[in-house]
């Protein structure tokens, strides 16, 4: 039996002639002349049972005629590996494909495990590749998913240990349709190349109260509460809009007539009305916006229906149009601060100031009195709400804003006290970094051993008759002269001053890319920026985890156990 062709090598990487590393858990094992040790590890640790070794030479002899009949089919078969070298692993066989592709369907596309046992799916796979062998759902559930999960856990641990110097943690809770409570925890950090990473640590069963968690708060959620509170002034009008939308969405006749009316009036791509969903941010704005957009079609279609809800009055249509203008800035702010790959904490203070400024301007515009009431309610709620007032008091938010090259100290120019406090905080943190770096440099210099006899430096001295003359004297003397002078605090002040003197980065540019290109110009400030700018202003990453959880725990997968849900969510979030 030729061990070179064993399916063990689908899960192990050869290190040398007698050692191999598990691709799943990264542990090293000795295999010498047999693979028993490796097979035991896969079976006991990962529940993977490897098939006996198959020599592809004999397989090629049996399938040679098939390949002549269908030359293209040779691409789907395992190629014969080269026999050069004794420690060589074969090319991945169909077993590894069985582990990856159907598992990918179940993991990433929210399909139940039993999809591989569906007759239609089997026939479809057979048409694509008659030689492909589908694993059963038990193998996927009990073997492949746990193995992929463990490998992904190891990869994420290595990434965090290597790159995460400082992390921001976001968390949120969710209750499934089975009335099971979960808590998701994500971390976010900037690596040495100033790229932002997000990692899901886990989604755990959580049976305690969802309140009492101290945090900085989710700015997107705060904005949503402000908007919802102000819209209560027009509950009656919004209820009538919802009733009309519901009628068109539930009635096939009404929906078809609305569709036909749009086509007859030259609209090539007819649109449907959008219903408000209480748990979704900005859904009221989207409902009103689409409702106003289809005003002519809605009015015309309601006149053609026998049992239609009462149409709106002319003034009410005007009010809805003006409400769209009022709510648009909040929708834009929510969308910006919810960016998945953005360092959003630096945007919070800027957006909060911008929304207050916009509402102040709109309160002086010639809007309908009822709309002006909404604007004033928005403005008063923002100015009186503690979570809104405390935004500029947060050291984390101020520090993030200051270190964002798009904003720097501009958001604090309205208040001398806030500006000076923020700058002092930056200088204090920067001074601590400089002191630590200086201490580490001194320790490294102390550990450098003196030159030994026979070294180049000693030979140079001996050449000049044992006099204290060295070819390194000039460069050492010049280097000592250009070493940083002054205290750690003064050097911190100078670096911050140089940072503020550089032109502001355009708002649509990437601040992390700016720091990547300018890190050498700010040897200490870029360290503080990397530790600070990973902060987020919302819990959107966790919200997205639970959106995926809702797709995983659907009607077709309602019997999934919590450990499987945990694995699938972890893989779905972290695999890419």
Secondary structure, 3 states (H helix, E strand, C coil): CCHHHCHHHHCEEECCCCEEEECCCCCEEECCCCCHHHHHHHHHHHCCCCCCCCCHHHHHHHHHHHHHHCHHHHHHCCCCCCCCCCCCCCCCCHHHHHHHHHHHHHHHCCCCHHHHHCHHHHHHHHHHCCCCCCCCHHHHHHHHHHHHHHHHHHHHHHHHHHHCCCCEEEEEEEECCCCCEEEEEEEEEECCCCCEEEEEEEEEECCCCCCCCCCCCCHHHHHHHHHHHHHHHHHHHHHHHHHHHHHHHHCHHHHHHHHHHHHHCCCCCCCCCCCCCCCCCCHHHHHHHHHHHCHHHHHHHHCCCCCCCCCCCHHHHHHHHHHHHHHHHHHHHHHHHCCCCCCCHHHHHHHHHHHHHHHHHHCCCCCCHHHHHHHHHHHHHHHHCHHHHCHHHCHHHHHHHHCCCCCCCHHHCCCHHHHHHHHHHHHHHHHHHHHHHHHHHHHHHHHCCCCCCCCHHHHHHHHCCCCCCCCCHHHHHHHHHCCCCCCHHHHHHHHHHHHHHCCCCCCCCCHHHHHHHHHHHCCCHHHHHHHHCCCCCCCHHHHHHHHHHHHHCCHHHCCCCHHHHHHHHHHHHHCC
